[in-house]
């Protein structure tokens, strides 16, 4: 009886990603229609460059994930997991989908849960540092390309300070609870141990930090390629700067894959670096079709297959 109950549940779980894709497509059908319309008027060679850069982002994510853990992970399954995780990330609140998929993948590969969680935290830290580092480098190289206040209005300072204060109060409250304090200390020790182990191996450290820089760089290159495909009169470096600034600005918005918030921030950023509003809107819609909507269904199918095969 136990086995017969488990099998249907796993089969249902395999269908959940497809159902979520259908719901997302219905909710954003107007955006999809307009985005595909923009692709028909674009230069296909540049669109192929954008598609290639998107595919390489999954390779960069796989390299970074391997760099965050000492144990060797199966390469083909690791790459498939990143493809599936990208779809899960667009169907669930930002960062949650990919984190869950990769956590289950690593534990399924025999990495202990504590070490898998530490590797996940190290990956998120490296990816954030890589994205912010590239943004800082472009801001230094092109100081007049983008005004910082464009994506963060003047009246946003008080809410941001208030949110930071609430986070500090929450952290202080958790520190007073002894069981939670002990668990936090244990996790910090595990995370520091994982970081030391990874950086003791030059190949792992290179994979971690090289992949964390390549991932946002490839995303920004994809946007620049779509901009060229649609004739956006903005230098590619400025488009890359706009992409990094927009994604950093919406990083804390709890929407699935940033759907809605990312589009709006990207359009504002591209206009801020000198692009006409109409063309900037077309570029963002076409870019999101290539990077989000076209891979979404095959990624969901891959996710279901990995669940059925008990890889995750």
Secondary structure, DSSP 4 states (H G I P E B T S, - for coil): -HHHHHHHHHHHHHHHHHHHHHHHHHHTHHHHHHHHHHHHTS-HHHHHHHHHHHHHHHHHHHHHHHHT-SS---HHHHHHHHHHHHHHHHHSBTTHHHHHHHHHHHHHTT--HHHHHHHHHHHHHHHHHHHHHHHHHHHHHTTTS--GGGTS-TTHHHHHHHHHHHHHHHHHHHHHSHHHHHHHHHHHHHHHHHHHHHHTSHHHHHHHHHHHHHHHHHHHHHHHHHHHHTT--S-HHHHHHHHHHHHHHTTT--SBTTTTHHHHHHHHHHHHTT--HHHHHHHHHHHHIIIIIHHHHHHHHHHHHHHHTT--
